[in-house]
Amino acid sequence: MRRLTFLLPLAALALASCSTRITPPDYRTSRDSLFYLHQTGARPVSVGDFSGRRLSWINLAQCLRVPSRRTDFVAGDFGYIRNALIEELSIARLYTPSGGAVTLSGQVEWIRLNRVLPFDGRWRIQLRLISSNGRSLAVRHDEEFDFDGLLGPAGCRNAIRAIEPAVRTLIEKAVTHPEFRALLA
């Protein structure tokens, strides 16, 4: 009976792990990305679809819920990453919804959330940007964060808060990559 009394709260915690719906924070542009984008001298571009593999860690997927004005990247839509690129290009005045000099599409080759025991986590994202001119480039970013050592809502909140800086740095790596200008030509 004592064993059951001890295991019951642990089982409840595991089942409720990420039952709280949490939204990723609004995307904030990177000064470095904007500076580099201004230096390209490129004409405005369009942004096509982003696709990729779904996030496999189901407990985190259950607690990620993106408001309807954005799309849920965990569901396979990857709208958060796409919209981040659009935001950067828009602020730099290099985005047009249609009829751009080229169209950039994205392939999220992988997005993973790893636990780094005992209390840390790491987002790992690899993105391939593909230009309608036939060129492409791949960038990868690992973002470490404090997971809070819990599987419950606190751990979910920390993981979701960490996706915004992870995506911002990923996009920054893409637009500052030496081959990025070739995508815009």
N, C-alpha and C positions, 0 to 999 in steps of 0.2 A: 504494500500500500504506500509506503514512503517513497518507493521508486516512482510510482505513478504520480504522486503528489509533486515530485521534483520534475518529472518529464512533461507533465501537462502544460505548465507555463512555457517551457521551451518550445513545445510543439505549437502552441498558440502564437508565440512570437514568430516562428518560422512561417506559419500560414498567413499571418497578417503582415508579413515582412514589408511589403511596399503597397499596402492597400490604399494609402493616401494618394490622391491624384495631385501631382505637382507639375507645374509648368516651367519649362526652361525660361531663364531671364531673357528680356529683350536683348537683341544683338547690339553691340556697340562697335563702331568702326575703329580701325587701327590707324593711328597717325602715320606709321611707317608705310602701310599699304597705300594710303591716300597720297602721300608724298611721291611714292614710286609711280602710281597710276598717273599722276599729273605729269610726270617726266616722260611718259611713253609717247606723247604726241599722237596717239591713235585716234581714229574716228570712233564714234559710238558703236557698241556691239550689242547684240541680243543674247539672251541666255535661254537655252533650251532646257530639256528635261534632265533631271538627275535621277539615276537609278543605282541599284546596288543590292547587296545582301542584307537581309534583316539582322538586327541585333539578336544574339542568341540567348542572352541572359534573361529568362522570362520574368523573374521577379522584378527586375528594373523596368522591363517593358510594361509591366502592369501599372507601375506608378508614374510613368511618363504620359502626360496628356498635354498636347499642345493646343492652345485655343484655336478656334475655327479660322481666325484671320491668318494663321500660320498653319503649316501642315506638319503632320507627325512623322518625323524621320525614322522613328522606330518601326512604324508600320510599313516601311519600305518606300515611302514617298521622298524622303530626304529633303523636304522643303526647307527645313531650317538651314541646312548647309547651302542650298541653292539661293535662298533669300539673303543669306549673309553675303554671298558674292554679288548679288544684285545691289544690295545696300552699299557695298564698297564702290562698285562701278557707278552707281547713281550719284553718290556724294562727289565723286571725281568727274561727274558729267560725261561719263563714258558708257552710259547705258541707254538703250532705246528698246521699248517692248517688242518692236518688230522692225524688220528692214535694216538691221545693223550691217556694218561692213562684213562681219562674220558672226556666226552663232557659236557660243560656247556651251557645251553640254558637259555633264559630269557623270562619272562612274565611281561610286563609293566602293572601292575594292574590298575594304573591310572597315568595320567599326566595332570595337570591342571594349568592354568594361572589364578590367582585371582587378581583383583584390590583391593588394600587396600587404601581406600580414605584418603586424597585427591590426593596424588601424588606418592604413592608407589604401587608396585606389588609384587606378590609372585608366584614362581614356586613351585608346589607340585608334587612330583614324588614318586611313590611306585613301587619297582622292586622286583620280585621274581626270584632268580637264582635257576635253577633246574639242578642237576647233573645226569649224566647217571647211577650213582651208586644208585639212588633212593632217595637221600637226597635233601633237598631244604632249602632255607632261604629267608626271606623277609626283605627288608630295605626300609626306607622312608626318604625323605629329603624335607625340605621346604627352599627355597632360596628367601630371600627378596631383593628387588632392587628398585632403584628410577625409577618410571615409567614416570617421567617428567610431570605428570598431563595431558598429551595429548593423544588423540586417534590416532593422525596422525603418520607420519613416525618417529618422535623422540621417541614416546612411543614404537613403534615397534623395533627400534634400541636398546633401553634399554632392552626390554624383550628378544631379541635374544642374546644380549651380555651376559645376565644373565644366559642363558641356559648352557654355558660351565662350569662356576663354580658350578652350580647346579648339573650337571652330574658328575663332578669331585668329589664333596663331596659325592654324592650318591654311586659312585663306591668305594670311600675310606671307607665309612661305611660298604659296603658289604665285602671288602677284609680284613678289620680289625675286622669284626664280629667274636666272639668266635667260631661260628659254621662253618666258611668258610673253615677251614682246612678239615673238614669232607667231604665237597663237592669234594675235590681234591683226596681223598683216593680211 
